[in-house]
């Protein structure tokens, strides 16, 4: 291939390095902590699955979250300060007021319900028209 053909072919996949970097930075894909090949392979597969789950999670949130990488998603949604309240068996987590996070959770619930209805419709169609 000529250099221009290589550039055109590769240019369609130019975001690959960003995804690899996100796997390294956000999930530690570059860390091989086991002494055996298959153990490291299993850890890499689990980290890839976690990455794909994170991408699905981001799809259910507001659009401004899509460019967030894994560390920022953790800071924004998972590492939230809170207090454990209640006593005995009735305990709950109390979070500080955060309007943006409340809006994101409402959008998440709405999109999740739509996805659930969509999957139920697909399942109903498959039951009606077995292959």
SEGU-494578 format. One record per residue (C-alpha): residue in three letters; x, y, z. Coordinates in steps of 0.2 Angstrom, whole numbers, padded with zeros to 4 digits, always signed. Last residue first. Layout:
<atoms>
ALAXYZ/...
</atoms>
This chain:
<atoms>
UNK-0181-0098+0070/UNK-0196-0094+0082/UNK-0207-0079+0077/UNK-0218-0075+0092/UNK-0205-0079+0105/UNK-0192-0069+0096/UNK-0204-0054+0094/UNK-0208-0055+0113/UNK-0189-0055+0117/UNK-0186-0040+0106/UNK-0201-0031+0114/UNK-0193-0035+0132/UNK-0176-0029+0126/UNK-0184-0012+0120/UNK-0194-0011+0137/UNK-0178-0013+0147/UNK-0169-0001+0136/UNK-0182+0012+0139/UNK-0182+0009+0158/UNK-0163+0011+0158/UNK-0164+0027+0148/UNK-0176+0034+0160/UNK-0167+0028+0176/UNK-0150+0035+0169/UNK-0158+0052+0165/UNK-0165+0053+0183/UNK-0148+0048+0189/UNK-0139+0061+0179/UNK-0151+0075+0185/UNK-0148+0070+0203/UNK-0129+0070+0199/UNK-0130+0087+0192/UNK-0140+0093+0207/UNK-0128+0087+0220/UNK-0135+0088+0238/UNK-0124+0078+0250/UNK-0127+0059+0250/UNK-0135+0049+0264/UNK-0133+0031+0264/UNK-0145+0019+0272/UNK-0146+0008+0287/UNK-0162+0000+0294/UNK-0155-0017+0301/UNK-0149-0009+0318/UNK-0147+0010+0316/UNK-0149+0023+0303/UNK-0136+0033+0294/UNK-0121+0029+0283/UNK-0114+0046+0278/UNK-0108+0050+0260/UNK-0094+0056+0249/UNK-0095+0051+0231/UNK-0082+0040+0224/UNK-0093+0031+0212/UNK-0101+0044+0201/UNK-0090+0058+0197/UNK-0073+0052+0203/UNK-0076+0034+0196/UNK-0082+0042+0179/UNK-0066+0053+0179/UNK-0055+0038+0182/UNK-0063+0028+0168/UNK-0063+0041+0154/UNK-0076+0054+0152/UNK-0080+0058+0133/UNK-0098+0050+0135/UNK-0102+0060+0151/UNK-0109+0075+0142/UNK-0122+0065+0134/UNK-0131+0061+0150/UNK-0130+0044+0157/UNK-0136+0027+0150/UNK-0122+0027+0137/UNK-0109+0029+0151/UNK-0115+0013+0159/UNK-0113+0004+0142/UNK-0095+0010+0141/UNK-0092+0005+0159/UNK-0098-0013+0155/UNK-0086-0013+0140/UNK-0072-0008+0151/UNK-0076-0021+0164/UNK-0076-0034+0150/UNK-0059-0029+0145/UNK-0053-0029+0163/UNK-0060-0047+0165/UNK-0051-0052+0148/UNK-0034-0045+0154/UNK-0036-0053+0171/UNK-0039-0070+0162/UNK-0024-0067+0151/UNK-0013-0063+0166/UNK-0018-0080+0174/UNK-0016-0089+0158/UNK+0002-0082+0156/UNK+0008-0087+0174/UNK+0018-0076+0186/UNK+0003-0065+0190/UNK+0004-0046+0191/UNK+0003-0041+0173/UNK+0000-0022+0174/UNK-0003-0014+0157/UNK-0022-0017+0158/UNK-0022-0006+0174/UNK-0041-0002+0172/UNK-0042+0016+0170/UNK-0024+0021+0164/UNK-0020+0006+0154/UNK-0038+0003+0147/UNK-0040+0021+0144/UNK-0023+0022+0135/UNK-0029+0007+0124/UNK-0046+0017+0120/UNK-0036+0033+0116/UNK-0024+0023+0104/UNK-0040+0015+0095/UNK-0047+0033+0091/UNK-0038+0033+0074/UNK-0047+0019+0067/UNK-0054+0027+0051/UNK-0037+0036+0049/UNK-0029+0019+0048/UNK-0036+0015+0031/UNK-0034+0033+0024/UNK-0016+0034+0031/UNK-0011+0017+0024/UNK-0018+0022+0007/UNK-0008+0038+0007/UNK+0008+0029+0012/UNK+0006+0018-0003/UNK+0000+0000+0000/
</atoms>
